[in-house]
Amino acid sequence: MDILLFYGYEFLSAFLPFMIVLFILDRKRNVSISKTSYMILLIFSVYIIAVYHFTGAGTLQELHTFQLKINRFELNLIPFSNEIDIIGYLLNILLLIPFGILVPFLWGKMNNFCYIAETGLLFSFFIECSQLLNNRSTDIDDLIMNTIGAVIGLMFYRIFDKLTKSNYQRKDIPAFLLAVSILIPLLGRFLFFNEMGLAHSLYGF
């Protein structure tokens, strides 16, 4: 039961800020999104939050704990200079395949290999930078594998689109919502997720 509480708190710390910003944008900027696109956008945001969970994106509490002490053994800026980890590489590729599938579903202009590669690289870069806050390993190999995963995802999307002759490109979604969907959950997690604080409240240590 406690583990569900921790997961729920972690999820809501990222999801609620995103929903609040989306609501404000809808009211202030009159952002019009169809119901189908809205549902896919919510799925995309849940996926983004899941990525932050599995990669251990850093938080304000962790920054306070570790004081941004960067260990040179946990920072690799030279591609493939460490021991080759096939399983790790495959997991990093798989992690961003959904990214390459969902992004062109929502933003038709992103149905482009260069755009997806650049966006996937930038998304992965945000994750790797956030991991500097909690002394997790930051590796340029992860950036490369994540980018490859995003490109493979776009290939899957194109195959699906061709086989089904579908029309799932939701051009009614403003392009800036892509940045909002990535950055706001990350910011919400950074500011509001305090795992140790919840543990202290539950267990009193």
N, C-alpha and C positions, 0 to 999 in steps of 0.2 A: 504493500500500500504506500509506504514511504517513497519507494522508487517512482511510483506514478506521480506522487506529489512533486518530486524533484523535476521529472520530465515535463509535467504540466506547467510548473513555474518557469522553467527554461523556455518552453514554447511560447507561453503568453508574454514573456518579457520581450520577445522579438515580434510576435504576431500582432499584439494590441497596438503598439506604436505605428506599425504599418497600416492597420485598419483605420486608425485615427487620422493619419496623414491622408489616406485615400479618401476618407469622408470629408476632410477639410478641402481637399482639391476639388472634389465633386461639387461642394457648395460655393467655393470662392472662384474657381476657374471654370466651373460648369463642364467638367470632364465627363463626357458621355461614353458609356461602355455598354455594349449589348450584354444580355444575361449570359449567353454562352461564353463570351469573351471574359466576362467577370468571373465565371466559375473557373476557367482555365487560368486566369490571373491568380486566383486564390490557390489553386493547385501549385502554380509556379512559386508563390511565396512560401508555401509549406515546404516545397522541395528545397528552396534556398535556406530556410531555417534548419532543415535536416542536414544540409551540407555543413552549416556552421556547427551543428552539434557533433557530427562525426569527425570533423577536422579540429575541433576544440578551439574555436575562435576565442581570442582573448577578451577579458572583461576588465572593468574599472577596478574591481576588487582584486583581481590578479595583478594588475599593474601596481596597485598599492602594496601587495605582498612581495612581489619580485623586484620592484623598483627598477624595471627595465634594464636588468643586468644581462647583457648579451654575451653568451658563452661562445667563443669562436668555434668550438667543436660542434655546436648546434646550428651553425650557419654555414651553408655551402653555396658558394656563388660560381663554382666551376662545374659545368655540365658533366655528368657521368664520371666524376672524379672519385666518388666513393664506391664502395662495394655494390655491385649490381644486385638489386632486389626485385626480382621478377614479379613476385606477388604484390609488393608495394606499388610497382609500376602499373600493374593491371588494375589494382584497386583505384588508383588515381585516374586512370583512363575511364573506368566504369563510372566514377563519381560524377563526371561532367557530361556523360552521354545524354542524360535527360535534359541538361542545359541546352545542348545543340538541337534537341527535338522540340522543346517547349518554346524557345525564343522565337523561331520562325512561325510557330502556330499563332503567336500573339502579335508579332511585328513582322509584317510581310517583307519589309525592306531588309530585314536581317537574313533573308534567304540568300546568303552570299558567303562563300567560304572565308574570304578575307575579313568580313565583318564579324563572323562568328569566332574566328580565331583570335581576333583582337579583343573582342568582348570576353571570351573565355579566359584569355590571358590576363586581362585586367581583373576579372572576378577572382581568379586564382591568386593574383598579386595581393589583393585586399586580404584574402585569407592568410597568406603567408606572413604578411606584415603584422596582422593581428596576433599571430602566434609568437611574435617577439615579446608580447606582453606577459606570456606565461611560461617562458623557457622551453617551449616545444621546439622541435627541430624545424628549421626553415631551410628549404632545399630548392634550388633552381630546377632540379629534376622533376619536382612536383609540378612546377609551372609548365614545364614542357609536356608532361604526361596529361595534365588537366586540359591543356590546349588541344592536344591530339584527341582527347575524349570528346570535347565540344565539336570538333570537326567531324568525327565519326557520327556523332548524334545528328548533325545536319545531313549527313549521307543517308541515315535511316529515315529522317523526315522526308527527304526527297523521294526515296524509294516508296514510302507509304503514300505520299502525295500523288506519285505517278500511277501506282497500282489502283488507287481508289478514285483517281481523278477528282479529288476533293477540293473544296474551296474554303480551307480553314484559316487563311491568312486574314487576321482580324485587323484591318487597317484603320478601324475606328479608335484604336488605342493609341494615345499620344506617345511619341518616342521617349519622352522624359520619364515615363512610368517604368521603363526598364531600369534606369538608374535608381528610381525610388524603391523598386522591388528588391534591389540588391543592397542598397546602402541603409535604408531605414531599419530593416530587421537587424543588420549588423550593429547599427548605432544603438537600437533598443537593447539588444543583448549586452553590449558593452556597458551601458549605463545602468541597467536594471537587474541583470542577472548576478546574484550574489549567492553562490552555492554554499559557501562556508557560513554566511549569515543565516541561511535557512537551516543548515545543520545545527548551528548554535541554538537557534530557537527551538528546534525539535528535541535535541538531545542534551542541551545545556552545558556543552563543553566550550 
